[in-house]
Every structure is written in structure tokens, then in C-alpha cells.
Amino acid sequence: MIKEKIIDFGILALRWYLVFYMINYGWSKLTLSQFGVYDPSILEHPIKDIDSFYVAWHLFGRSTFFNVATGILEIIGGILLIFNRTVLIGALIVLSILAQILIIDIAFTTGVQGFALPIRIGGMILADLLILYYYRDKVIIAWKNLTSGITTKFRYKWWIFLILPIVGFLMDLVFAILTMPFKMLLNWIAE
């Protein structure tokens, strides 16, 4: 009983560890204070001479939409980790966000920052996976519910599946035509 309580407390602590960082990262994005290059002289060099870290952080910092959207998602993921009813949804959201951050950090930060950021994010991913593993019985039930019994309502001949890529392409063309007025309106507003 004591061992189970210690493990349960450890999982609760991991949840709050992730809550703290996700809300902190999200808030820094909402306040537009995470990204950007703080030494503008770096950007005066030819782009081929600038480390990819500074280029990436400069570009991330230029997009308010990117910062607000990712900040909101990080905060939502962190908040969902707080409550027992939503911990699994929060853990899955946070896992997808952290996986993306890990890819970005490996791709862009190791030249200047070394492996400190990828290792930190890797630790956060491990914490998230431990949470999911702790609640694995619920995760397995959810997985089975989401993946079993899914089919189309009707049966189709085999050759229908051969033409579906063409149908998909044509649907993309139709959506492009239908959304053209909205694109033109948004471009006009942005000017």
C-alpha cells in the first residue's frame, strides 16, 4: 500500500511538473517573449552565415499567430493535466506538443545551445509517457474504443479504392475553387 501511494504521488508530481512547464511555455508565447533574436547585429550577417537557431527563433518570433496558437495549446494541455477526468487528454495533447518541440530543438538549437534543450524536452516526454503508462488500463480501453468497429457504412468494390486518390485530388481542386473568394478577401484585408 505504501509503495502504491508513493508511485501515485510520483505520477501526481510528474503531472504538476508538466503543468508548470506547459503553462510557463504557453504564457511566454502568449506574451510574445519566448522567441526572437535579442542581439539584432546577428541578423545583419548574410543568412548563410547565421546559425539556424537564430534564424528559426527570429522567424518564430515574427509570427504572432504562431505564438498565440501554440501558447494556447500548451496552456490547454497543461490545464487538462491538472484534473483527473482530463489527465489522459492532457497527456496526449502535451505529448504531441513536446514531440514537435523536440524535433524543432534537435533541428535548430543544438548548434548554439548544445543538447541541453533536447535533453530537457526528452525528460518531459519521458514524464508524460510515465503518466500514460501509469494509466495504461484506461489508455488501452480508449485505444480499443477508438480503433475497433470503424468501417464505412456500405461495402465497395475493390476498384473503387483505386480511384479514391483521383477523387481526393479533385476534391482538393473543388475546395480550392470554393475557398478562393475567402482567400481573396483575406488577402485584401491584409493589405
PEMO-V40570 format. One record per backbone hydrogen bond with DSSP energy under -0.5 kcal/mol. CO is the residue of the C=O (numbers start at 1). NH is the residue of the N-H. Records with the same first field share a line. If there is no record, write none. Layout:
CO=NH / NH
//
This chain:
1=5
2=6
3=7
4=8
5=9
6=10
7=11
8=12
9=13
10=14
11=15
12=16
13=17
14=18
15=19
16=20
17=21
18=22
19=23
20=24
21=25
22=26
23=27
24=28
25=29
26=30
27=31
28=33 / 34
29=32
36=38
38=40
39=42
40=43
41=44
42=45
46=49
47=50
51=54 / 55
52=56
53=57
54=58
55=59
56=60
57=36 / 61
58=62
59=62 / 63
60=63
62=64
63=67
64=68
65=69
66=70
67=71
68=72
69=73
70=74
71=75
72=76
73=77
74=78
75=79
76=80
77=81
78=82
79=82 / 83
83=86 / 87
84=87
86=90
87=91
88=92
89=93
90=94
91=95
92=96
93=97
94=98
95=99
96=100
97=101
98=102
99=103
100=104
101=105
102=106
103=107
104=108
105=109 / 110
109=112 / 113 / 114
110=114
113=116
115=119
116=120
117=121
118=122
119=123
120=124
121=125
122=126
123=127
124=128
125=129
126=130
127=131
128=132
129=133
130=134
131=135
133=136
135=138 / 139
136=140
137=141
138=142
139=143
140=144
141=145
142=146
143=147
144=148
149=151
157=160 / 161
158=161 / 162
159=162 / 163
160=163 / 164
163=166 / 167
164=168
165=169
166=170
167=171
168=172
169=173
170=174
171=175
172=176
173=177
174=178
175=179
176=180
177=180
179=183
180=184
181=185
182=186
183=187
184=188
185=189
186=190
187=191
//
